[in-house]
Amino acid sequence: MPRYQDVFRTPEFTPLFLTGAAHTAAQTVAGLGLATLVYRATGSPLLSALALFGPSLAQLLGATTLLSAADRLPPRAALTGTAVFFALGTAVLALPGLPTWALFAILLAEGLVASLGGGVRYGLLHEILDRERFLLGRSVTNMAVGVCQIAGFAAGGALIALLSPRGAVLAGAVLYLAAAILARSGLGARPPRAAGRPSVAATWRTNRLLWSSPARRRCYLALWVPNGLIVGCESLFVPYDPERAGLLFACGALGMLVGDTAVGRFVPARLRGRVRFPLQALLAAPFLAFALDPPLPLVLLAVTVSAVGYGASLLHQERLMALVPEELSGHALGLHSSGMLALQGVSAALAGTLAQYTSPRTGMVLLALASLTVTFRLARADRGAGGAPSSGAPSSGARPCPRTVRRRTA
């Protein structure tokens, strides 16, 4: 079995890992500062949730228009350019007196660029790592997300308390700039993974091919919907408890770190298919306790235990890769990444709307119930279809696809 040190010995993995970590830290610090800024200015749970997760909504538009470009751009230049764009956009978000409509216009543009950047980043990861080490590589990058979110939310909360929400947003801009420097100086100059000009038609053509298999559709829905609904719950942390939102986010990041570590390193291959959906159900179940208005220690415990369930995403990704031809792996993961983030944005908007008319606590409980329902229905459908193995060669459920793309991941 490959080990973590084997992954870090792979050329270019470490600079790509550090670039992603800096990007996550920037997103975390700036997002918390911006959500707090918007909530203090408007008092709206909906706008606060959209400020934190709204850019994810633009991922849906990016997945249907820009995704083919992720394979047709030099990875180093694309990652450097997107990080610089985020640094500049985030710095503008910190300007005093910026109108709310302008703030959300900038977030929309950042979401579009993020759909492209995610495809490039994970496509390069799949290019660097072979299939045997890909799950472990995704595990360690997800673990880095957890660590950076813990540190980012803690640092963001401290910056808000010591300076101001704008100070946290500016700190995020500096971290984005650091990500650009890491990408430019640490990654090698690689050619694009696919030839030809990017186009909307090419994006749609491959999306249709990937969506044509019922088994792949179930994988995508499992990766998008239950997790997205729970992110909607988390988007209400600021209006639920403005003073302790950073602590709640940090607990969630800690739980995600534990889940990704356990799945990536300790769950044997023979059990991965069996635990995918039970582990995903763990995402939603603890949030049902919010119906009882629990004290803070139980709230922190529920959030931490819930986030362990995010480890199921690694297993669903492995299952998806077993159903996708090698030459389409990059686009397939790009579609997963963009769809996942888009559903997170939709869920954040839904959560904010529910909280606006009921309460943040009620919104969390309703979204958790919806997440559990979707998980159970997908698990039943997967069992009824025979639940093919979670690793290995593409199963019969994967329709052969023409070899028009070399590689790409997300």
C-alpha positions in Angstrom: 0.0 0.0 0.0 1.4 3.5 -0.9 2.3 5.7 2.0 2.1 9.5 2.4 5.9 9.9 2.1 5.7 8.1 -1.3 3.3 10.8 -2.5 5.5 13.7 -1.3 8.5 12.1 -3.0 6.7 12.5 -6.3 8.2 15.4 -8.3 6.0 18.5 -8.3 3.5 17.2 -5.8 4.9 19.3 -2.9 4.7 22.7 -4.7 1.2 21.8 -6.0 0.2 20.8 -2.5 1.5 24.1 -1.0 -0.2 26.1 -3.7 -3.5 24.5 -2.9 -3.0 25.0 0.8 -2.3 28.7 0.4 -5.4 29.0 -1.8 -7.5 27.3 0.8 -6.1 29.4 3.7 -6.8 32.6 1.6 -10.3 31.5 0.8 -11.0 30.7 4.5 -9.7 33.9 6.0 -11.2 36.2 3.4 -14.5 34.3 3.4 -15.0 34.6 7.1 -14.1 38.3 7.1 -16.4 39.0 4.2 -19.3 37.1 5.6 -18.9 39.0 8.9 -18.6 42.3 7.1 -21.8 41.7 5.1 -23.8 40.4 8.2 -22.8 43.5 10.2 -23.8 45.8 7.4 -27.1 44.1 6.4 -28.2 41.8 9.3 -29.2 39.3 6.6 -28.4 35.6 7.1 -29.1 35.1 3.3 -26.5 37.7 2.2 -24.0 36.5 4.8 -24.3 32.9 3.6 -24.0 34.1 0.0 -20.9 36.2 0.8 -19.2 33.1 2.2 -20.4 30.4 -0.3 -22.0 32.5 -3.1 -19.0 32.2 -5.5 -19.7 28.5 -5.7 -22.9 29.3 -7.5 -20.9 30.6 -10.4 -19.2 27.2 -10.7 -22.3 25.8 -12.4 -22.0 28.4 -15.2 -18.2 27.7 -15.4 -18.8 24.0 -15.6 -21.0 24.4 -18.7 -18.8 27.0 -20.5 -15.2 27.1 -19.4 -14.4 23.6 -18.3 -12.8 22.5 -21.6 -10.2 25.2 -21.2 -8.7 23.5 -18.1 -7.1 20.9 -20.3 -6.1 23.3 -23.0 -4.0 25.8 -20.9 -0.5 25.3 -19.6 -1.0 24.3 -15.9 1.6 26.5 -14.3 0.5 29.6 -16.1 -3.1 29.0 -15.5 -2.7 28.4 -11.7 -0.5 31.4 -11.4 -2.9 33.6 -13.3 -6.0 32.5 -11.4 -4.2 33.1 -8.0 -3.2 36.6 -9.1 -6.8 37.3 -10.2 -8.1 36.2 -6.8 -5.5 38.4 -5.0 -6.6 41.5 -6.9 -10.3 40.8 -6.6 -10.1 40.1 -2.9 -8.1 43.3 -2.3 -10.9 45.2 -4.1 -13.5 43.5 -1.8 -11.8 45.1 1.2 -12.3 48.7 -0.1 -14.5 50.8 2.3 -17.9 51.8 0.8 -18.0 49.2 -1.9 -21.7 48.7 -2.9 -23.2 45.4 -2.1 -24.0 44.8 -5.8 -20.4 45.4 -6.7 -19.2 43.0 -4.0 -21.4 40.2 -5.3 -20.4 41.0 -8.9 -16.7 40.4 -8.0 -17.7 37.2 -6.1 -19.4 36.0 -9.3 -16.3 36.6 -11.4 -14.2 34.8 -8.8 -16.5 31.9 -8.9 -16.2 31.6 -12.7 -12.5 31.7 -12.6 -12.5 29.2 -9.7 -14.3 26.6 -11.9 -11.4 26.8 -14.3 -8.7 26.9 -11.6 -10.1 23.8 -9.9 -10.0 21.8 -13.1 -6.5 22.8 -13.8 -5.3 22.0 -10.3 -6.8 18.6 -10.0 -6.0 17.7 -13.6 -2.4 18.4 -12.8 -2.7 16.2 -9.7 -3.9 13.3 -11.7 -1.1 13.9 -14.2 1.5 13.9 -11.4 0.1 10.8 -9.6 -0.8 7.4 -11.0 -4.1 5.8 -10.2 -2.6 3.7 -7.4 -1.5 6.8 -5.5 -4.3 9.1 -6.6 -6.7 8.3 -3.6 -3.8 8.9 -1.2 -2.9 12.1 -2.9 -6.5 13.4 -2.8 -6.6 12.3 0.9 -3.5 14.3 1.8 -4.7 17.4 -0.1 -8.1 17.1 1.6 -6.3 16.8 4.9 -4.4 20.0 4.1 -7.8 21.7 3.4 -8.9 20.7 6.9 -5.7 22.0 8.5 -5.7 25.2 6.6 -9.4 25.8 7.4 -8.7 25.2 11.1 -5.9 27.6 11.0 -7.7 30.0 8.6 -10.9 30.3 10.6 -8.9 30.7 13.8 -6.7 33.3 12.3 -9.7 35.0 10.6 -11.6 35.1 13.9 -8.5 36.6 15.6 -8.0 39.2 12.8 -11.7 40.2 13.0 -11.4 40.7 16.8 -8.1 42.5 16.8 -8.4 44.5 13.6 -11.7 44.3 11.6 -13.4 42.1 9.0 -11.7 44.2 6.3 -8.3 43.3 7.9 -9.2 39.6 7.5 -10.2 40.1 3.8 -6.9 41.9 3.1 -5.0 39.0 4.7 -6.8 36.6 2.4 -5.6 38.7 -0.6 -2.0 38.4 0.6 -2.3 34.6 0.9 -3.7 34.4 -2.7 -0.6 36.3 -3.8 1.6 33.8 -1.9 -0.3 31.0 -3.8 0.6 32.7 -7.1 4.3 32.9 -6.2 4.4 29.2 -5.1 2.8 28.1 -8.4 5.1 30.2 -10.5 8.3 29.2 -8.7 7.6 25.6 -7.7 5.8 24.0 -10.7 7.4 22.9 -13.9 6.5 24.2 -17.3 4.2 21.6 -18.7 2.3 21.7 -22.0 -1.5 21.6 -22.0 -3.0 18.2 -21.6 -5.2 18.5 -24.7 -4.9 20.1 -28.0 -7.4 22.4 -29.7 -9.2 25.5 -28.8 -11.5 25.7 -25.7 -15.1 26.0 -26.6 -18.6 25.7 -25.0 -19.4 22.9 -27.5 -16.5 20.8 -26.4 -17.4 21.3 -22.8 -21.0 20.2 -23.4 -20.0 17.3 -25.5 -17.8 15.7 -22.9 -20.3 16.6 -20.1 -23.0 14.6 -22.0 -20.8 11.6 -22.4 -19.9 11.6 -18.7 -23.6 12.0 -17.7 -24.7 9.2 -20.1 -23.9 6.4 -17.6 -26.4 5.7 -14.8 -23.6 4.5 -12.5 -21.6 7.7 -13.1 -24.7 9.8 -12.6 -25.2 8.2 -9.1 -21.5 9.0 -8.3 -21.9 12.6 -9.3 -25.2 13.0 -7.3 -23.6 11.4 -4.3 -20.6 13.8 -4.6 -22.8 16.9 -5.1 -26.1 16.8 -3.2 -25.7 15.3 0.3 -22.4 17.2 0.9 -23.7 20.4 -0.6 -26.8 20.4 1.7 -24.5 20.1 4.8 -22.3 22.9 3.5 -25.6 24.8 3.5 -26.0 24.0 7.2 -22.4 25.3 7.8 -23.1 28.5 5.9 -25.5 29.5 8.8 -22.8 29.4 11.4 -22.3 33.2 11.3 -26.0 34.1 11.9 -26.4 31.1 14.3 -23.6 32.3 16.6 -21.7 35.4 15.2 -19.2 35.4 18.1 -18.2 31.7 17.8 -18.6 31.1 14.1 -14.8 30.8 13.6 -14.7 28.1 16.3 -17.6 26.2 14.7 -15.9 26.3 11.3 -12.6 25.2 12.9 -14.3 22.2 14.5 -15.8 21.2 11.2 -12.4 21.4 9.6 -11.0 19.2 12.3 -13.6 16.6 11.7 -13.0 16.7 8.0 -9.2 16.2 8.7 -10.0 13.1 10.8 -12.3 11.6 8.2 -9.9 12.1 5.3 -7.0 10.7 7.3 -9.0 7.6 8.3 -10.3 6.9 4.8 -7.1 7.7 2.9 -4.8 5.7 5.1 -6.7 3.1 7.1 -9.8 1.9 5.3 -8.9 -1.3 3.3 -9.9 -1.6 -0.3 -12.3 -4.5 0.4 -14.4 -2.3 2.7 -14.5 1.0 0.7 -17.6 0.1 -1.3 -19.5 -0.9 1.8 -18.8 2.2 3.9 -19.3 4.9 1.3 -23.0 5.6 2.1 -23.0 4.9 5.8 -20.1 7.3 6.2 -21.9 9.9 4.2 -25.0 9.6 6.4 -22.8 10.6 9.3 -22.6 14.1 7.6 -26.2 14.9 8.3 -27.2 12.9 11.4 -25.5 15.1 14.0 -27.1 18.3 12.7 -30.5 16.8 13.7 -29.5 17.5 17.4 -29.8 21.2 16.6 -33.6 20.7 16.9 -33.1 20.4 20.6 -31.1 23.7 20.9 -28.1 22.0 22.5 -25.5 23.8 24.7 -22.3 25.0 23.0 -20.1 21.9 24.0 -22.7 19.6 22.3 -22.9 21.9 19.3 -19.1 21.7 18.8 -19.1 17.9 19.2 -22.0 17.6 16.6 -20.2 19.8 14.1 -16.9 17.9 14.5 -18.5 14.4 14.2 -20.6 15.5 11.2 -17.5 16.6 9.3 -15.9 13.2 9.6 -18.5 12.1 7.0 -16.8 14.3 4.4 -14.3 11.4 4.1 -16.9 9.5 2.0 -16.2 11.9 -0.9 -12.8 10.2 -1.3 -14.5 6.9 -1.8 -17.1 8.3 -4.2 -14.2 9.9 -6.2 -12.4 6.5 -6.4 -15.6 4.9 -7.6 -16.1 7.6 -10.2 -12.5 7.1 -11.5 -13.2 3.4 -11.9 -16.1 4.2 -14.2 -14.3 6.9 -16.3 -11.9 6.2 -19.2 -8.3 7.4 -18.5 -8.4 10.0 -21.2 -11.5 11.7 -19.7 -10.4 11.5 -16.0 -9.5 15.2 -15.9 -12.7 16.5 -17.3 -14.7 14.0 -15.1 -13.0 15.4 -11.9 -13.4 18.9 -13.1 -17.2 18.3 -13.5 -17.3 16.8 -10.0 -15.4 19.8 -8.5 -17.5 22.5 -10.3 -20.8 20.7 -9.6 -19.9 20.1 -6.0 -19.1 23.8 -5.4 -22.2 24.9 -7.4 -24.4 22.8 -5.2 -22.7 24.2 -2.1 -23.6 27.7 -3.4 -27.2 26.7 -4.1 -27.5 25.1 -0.7 -26.1 28.2 1.0 -28.7 30.3 -0.8 -31.4 27.8 0.3 -30.1 27.8 3.8 -30.0 31.6 4.0 -33.6 31.8 2.7 -34.9 29.2 5.2 -33.1 31.0 8.1 -34.5 34.3 6.9 -38.1 33.1 7.3 -37.6 30.7 10.2 -34.3 30.6 12.1 -30.7 29.4 11.5 -31.3 26.4 13.7 -34.4 25.4 11.9 -32.7 25.8 8.5 -29.9 23.5 9.6 -32.3 20.7 10.7 -34.3 20.9 7.5 -31.2 20.7 5.3 -29.8 17.8 7.3 -33.1 15.9 6.9 -32.9 16.5 3.1 -29.3 15.3 3.0 -30.1 12.1 4.8 -33.0 11.4 2.5 -30.9 11.8 -0.6 -28.1 9.6 0.8 -30.5 6.8 1.6 -32.1 6.9 -1.8 -28.8 6.9 -3.6 -27.6 4.0 -1.4 -30.7 2.0 -2.3 -30.3 2.7 -6.0 -26.7 1.7 -5.9 -27.5 -1.6 -4.2 -30.3 -2.2 -6.8 -27.8 -1.7 -9.6 -25.3 -4.2 -8.2 -22.8 -1.6 -6.8 -19.7 -2.3 -8.9 -16.3 -2.3 -7.3 -14.9 1.0 -6.1 -11.5 0.6 -7.8 -10.0 -1.0 -10.8 -10.8 -0.8 -14.5 -13.9 1.0 -15.8 -16.9 -1.2 -15.3 -19.5 -2.1 -17.9 -21.5 0.9 -16.7 -18.9 3.2 -18.3 -19.7 3.8 -21.9 -16.7 3.9 -24.1 -15.7 7.5 -25.0 -13.8 8.7 -28.0 -10.1 9.6 -27.3 -10.4 13.3 -27.9 -8.9 14.4 -24.5 -5.6 13.3 -23.0 -6.1 13.8 -19.3 -7.7 16.0 -16.7 -8.9 15.8 -13.1 -10.9 17.6 -10.5 
